[in-house]
Amino acid sequence: MANSSRRFRAFGVSRSLRIVSSQSGDAEEQNSTEESGLNEGEHEIELGELVRNGHDKADPSQFELLKVLGEGSFGKVFLARKVVGADAGTLYAMKVLKKATLRVRDRHRTKMERNILVDVEHPFIVKLHYAFQTEGKLYLVLDFLRGGDLFSRLSKEVMFTEEDVKFYLAELALALNHLHTLGIIYRDLKPENVLLDSDGHIALTDFGLSKLPLEEGKAYSFCGTVEYMAPEVVNRKGHTFAADWWSFGVLMYEMLTGTLPFQGSNRRDTMNQILKAKLGMPSNLSPEAQGLLRVLFKRNPANRLCSGPGGIDDLKNHEFFATIDFDALLSRKIRPPFQPAVCGPEDAYFDSEFTSKTPRDSPGVPASANAHELFRGFSFIAPCLLENGNLPKKTETPLNNSVRTIDRNFFDDYILLDVIGGGSYSVCKLARHKTTGQQYAVKIVDKSLCGCREEVEILLRYGKHPGIVTLKTVYEDTNKIYLVLQLLKGGDLLDYMNAKKALSEFESAAILKSLASTIAYLHDNGVVHRDLKPANILFASEDLTPESVTICDMGFAKQV
């Protein structure tokens, strides 16, 4: 598993450890968004303020909090819906930071992140829509990217194919180069900071460590996540844009192999490996991939790819990217290798430790007068939101336009009972039919968060197979879709395995044989389930026979 001990960090609220430079020169660990301090003579990036005259600033009352997406010691990230204005109904990720808990250096970094996001406009960099503040809090309202982060996908798949890696790296290279042309060193490249939109394109996020080099062309802060640090960052001799390309190489290696190139038993050992250890090159990688890694892992930054006069063109012309049309890629004309399923279970993209919490924005303790002065001019409204004509129109075609739904109220026919499951955009409840008394499982999908047309189509077409859960009826109202499903009374395979501790080889073979038959049926009909796991395999009968195992939850399923 690819460094699976790290936890998901939603849109820049830290869930992993970064390195902080102390006055003594020793490295210390801290949670959340904290990083290094300033060395003498070093200054933070200061981009020009942008306040739109004649337009009202946004405020917390204009947003409805739906879910907690992430949490750190300084604040939270919420899924929020705009409830007023021309963009009413639009979903955003709202990053909320408490001024009083931010140290002075963190306040500088938060304002710096806001300034960078205002000035940066790129298809593969997360977009800032609003920034505003109250007496005690700061708010950054960003794109809500339904696909989660690259680390979530990497954790599930362990490693990617070279074609997948090629696509993600090419988009990432364009994003990094754009920052570099603006004079910005990113300095925190890792899978957690690469998000996926609903189409599968990347978006770089979290600019709390980004830096403008000093006049002599170098920055000196000892900061970042140690496994991704370039040697010149580790030895504190000063670093430039080339440090990002070393991190780019680490990310490439991790995506291709599922492991990190340099990872010791502790932080100091890892840093020593970065400075001195020979790179172990897996023989299963193509010659083109090995060649690219070798020119990225040059310990002398002057010799590293993209550091010469050719710049980004040296990378674009490398044989590893021979099949990539970078102009088409920048225009988003190349189809991503993976499109996230936006109706999947809660643990697919966000940590259920957070999404299960009540989305509540607690009162903020007023900050000091110095803090208020620091954040003068913090508020911002994206230009595209100032003109109604530029607003994207996101409308979902009613489900009953493509599949047959019951033309009556769900609650006229059923009584809802206990909750038996749930996900990010749906909940599954036990229901009883009012007339027959028959019990069913009902999946209730929030239409404002996602659609489920493909799931319904797959269940209607293939649910007659004995190994696939049967969809009985579909109801739809203004806000919800109700999928009335066969109640699988035997419970799921995960609970069965936990109860028995270990299954015999004979019983395992019988279960797998039954599953293989169902999977073959789906594949023969061009359907990929994409989320097969014990929790999604249930016993239809209470006697728990291997022949009764049934595949459910088609939220990730895809017709290819």
C-alpha positions, 0 to 999 in steps of 0.5 A: 500500500502506498504509504497508507498510514497517511490520512486524507487532507481535504482541501488543505486542512492538514491530516498529515505531518509536515516539517517545521523549521525551528530557531535552533535548526532542529526539525520538529513535527506539527499537525495541521497547516503549520510549517516552517518559520521565516529565516532572517532576511526571507520574506513571504510572497505578497500579491496585490489585493483585489477587492471588487468595488460596488459589490457586496462581500460574501458572509457565512449566512449565504452558505448552508453547511452540508458536511464536514470534509476535513478537520485540523487544529486550526479549522475545518473544511465544509461542503457548503451550498450557496443559498443566495445570489446568482450562484444559489444552489452551487456546491463549494468547499468552504475552508474555515480557519480560526484567527485566534488559534493561528500563530502569526506565521500561519496568518501570513501563510493563510493570507499568502494562500488567498493572494496566490489563489486570486492571481492564479487562473489555470485549468489544473489549479483549484479556483477560489470563488470567495474569501471573507472574514468575520471577527474571529474567522477566515473563510476561503470558498473553493471549488468542490471537487467531487473526485477527492484526492489522488492519494485516495485513489492511489490507496485503493489501487496501490499503483497506477498503469504507466498510461494513467501516470502519464496523464496525471503527470502531464496535467500536473507539469502544466500546473507547476510550470504555470506557477513557476512562470508567476515566480511561485515555488509550490513546495508541497507536492504530494498525492494529498494535494492533487485533487480530481474533479468529477471528470477525472482531471487534476486540480492542484490545491493547498498553497500554504507553503508556496514561496517567491524566491529571494532576489538571489533566486533562492528560498531557504525555509526547511518545509514540506513533507519530508519524503517529498523534499528535494536534497537542497531543501533537506540540507538547507542550502537554498532551493529554487523551482527545481525543488518542485521537479524533484517532488514531481519525481517522487510522486511519479515513482510512488504512482508507478510502484506504490512505494516511496523512493526514499523512506527510512525507519524515522525522519532522520533516516529518510533525510539521509537517504534523500541526500545519499542513498542510491535510487532503487529502480524497479525493473518492471518500469518501461525504459522511458519511465526509468529514463524520466525518473533518472533525470528528475532525481538529480541531486544537483538541482542545476542538472535536474530536468526543467532546470536548463534553458529548455525549461518545461519543453525538456519535459514535454519532449521527453520520450515518456510523454511522446504520446501526449498532445500538451496543447489538447491536454491544456484545453481539456480535450483529452479524456482522463483515464479514470472518472470518479463515481460521484454516488459512491459510499462515504469512505470512497473519497472523504474520511468518514471520521469527518463526514459523519460529524454534524456540520456546525461552524462554531463561534470564533473567538475575536482575534487581536487588533494586529490580526485584523490589520494583517487580514485587511483586504482579505475579502474577494469575489471571483470575477465570474461571479460578478456577472450573471451571464458567466455563471455555469448552469448545472441542471440535472435531467429528471430521472423519469426522463430516462427510466420509468419511475412511480408517479406517486409519493414514496411515503404513500406506499412505504413506511421508513424504519431503521437506517441500515447503511449510508454514503456521502450522497445517500442513506439506506433504510429499512422500509415496509410496504403499507399494503403487503407488509413486505420489507425492502431496503431503500436507498435514498439519494440526495439529487442536489449532490449527485445523480444515480441514473447509471446505477438505476439503468444497470440494476434494471438491466441486470438485476434479474441475475440471482447474484445481483441485488434486485431493484423493485421500483424507483420513486422521485420527488423534488429533492430525492430519489428512492431506490426500492431494493431487495432486502438481503437478510443474511448480512454482509460478507465482512461481518460473516468473516469477522464473526468466523475469524477465518473461513475454510478453504472449501467455503472460500472456494464456494463463495468465490465461485459464486461471485466469479459467475456474477462478475463474469455475467457483468463483464460479458455485458460490459459492466465494471463494478469497481467497488467489489469488497466484503461490505458490498457482498451480502447473503440473500438468505439467512442460512448464509449459503455460498450460493446466496451471495449477492453483489450490491451497491452499484454506485461505482459501477460503469457501463463501458 
